[in-house]
Amino acid sequence: MNTAIPPLDLGWLLIESPGGATHVGAMLLFKKPRGRGSLVREIVRAYRSYRPLPPFNYVPEVIGAGAPHFREADAWDPYYHVQHLSLPAQSSYEDLLRLVADLHEPMLDRHRPLFRCWVIDGVPGGRFAIYTKTHHSIIDGVSGLKKLYAGLSLSDEPSIPVPAFALPPPKPEPKTPSPALRRLTDAIHAAVVQVAAVNQISLGALRKALSAAFGSHLEGSLPFVARRAPTNAPPAQARGFATLALPWEEMHQIGRQHGATLNDVAATIIDHGLHAYLHEAGQPYAHEFIAMCPVSLRGEGDSAVGTRVSAIFARLGEPAAPITERLRQVVRSVTTAKTELGAMSTDAAMTYGVVLLALAGAGATTHLERVGHPACNLVISNVAGPKKTRYLNGAQLIGMFPVSAMAASIGLNVTFTSYCDHIDFGFIANTAAIGDVHALAEQTGRAYAELKTETRRLSGRAR
């Protein structure tokens, strides 16, 4: 069975390169219960017994006869797609992160189903991990994490649920045959919507480009006006990966005290930490960073195959801004950009995402991005997670760390997700841009501690 590849999903395939692989992933960290020595082998054996279902059995046919489409694979190799590794004795948690970074580097083989999974034993502290990666053309962050959580249990009983790649796809909504005139009207309406969206995007981009040329301070969503930063070094294949966990409720409380969202708080500490990291590395950046923040267009219960996202491009804080002033600047910028995107219809917002991805891909393949403005300096993304504890074969899930995609000379992606009472951050970096991503994660943690201290001080003064 063949399935047409939608424009946005096709874009992820077309812009991909060895230095800019466009798969997304996650590292799940588990705590083993006592006395279960065969627990990990049982998981591997069970996972290999399942066959992947759509979209995890899709193989892309981008060039060839007919329009680009996915075909369902006739066969799959369970030992290739589900691998069992173990860290050597005396390994550290940092060794696990280096291994995940190495596994995340190469592109997925397009002649095979577009996912792989590694079950990694021997993590210190009586733990094991599962790292999985899937091509962005068949899944996005929201639907991907939902699938991963659906493949876990709410009980600590020794059971192994159906893994994410073998869960049945959502049932398509029933469609009643429509008259030829209605189909023609719908096609014309879709074309008009897309043309209107492209015109809206083009006029907005032209206005902002002209304003930037005359030195105006721009507001709203700001693609392709960022100054070149150390994070925009030409893409290399080597990757660095680091993690950070922060308290969920405390972050929310800090945000509320400043009239900010949890996303605003996260963007602020990442921004503050990045400036501090670059300063210590002898590469200070004298301008505000512009971050691309993906925006999910999925409604409640929407688990359709493919990607359904758009994006805002938000100006972050001034380089030397104190932490609380930086938060105010981020709130103002993000709110303005969200308002601009919110004025678009869902169709227009999807088209906006397709156009931006196409422009970024064109800049990367022609190397025009090396002489012009990059699309942005970094990516900051949030994917909501569950509040209830999950288990796998009796082992408790203690952390879920996103390992996201990088493309088009955007050498840093920080994606975070909520799980139980904490927020788990995954930092993935082009090592040509960020040489020590672990130091960046530590600086982000320090920025959070500074914001917490300053918030308490201001709260005490207000009493």
Secondary structure, DSSP 8 states (H G I E B T S, - for coil): -EEE--HHHHHHHHS-BTTB--EEEEEEEEE--TT-TTHHHHHHHHHHTS---TTTTEEEE-SSSSS-EEEE-S---HHHHEEEEE--TT--HHHHHHHHHHHHSS---TTS-SEEEEEEEEETTTEEEEEEEEETTTB-HHHHHHHHHHTSBSS-SS-----GGGS------------HHHHHHHHHHHHHHHHHHHHHHHHHHHHHHHHHHTT----S--TT-----GGGS---S-EEEEEEEEEHHHHHHHHHHTT--HHHHHHHHHHHHHHHHHHHTT----S--EEEEEEE---TT---SB--EEEEEEE---TT--HHHHHHHHHHHHHHHHHHHHTS-HHHHHHHHHHHHHHHHHHHHHTGGGTS--S-SEEEEEE---SS--EETTEEEEEEEEE----TT--EEEEEEEETTEEEEEEEEETTT-S-HHHHHHHHHHHHHHHHHHHHHHHHHH-
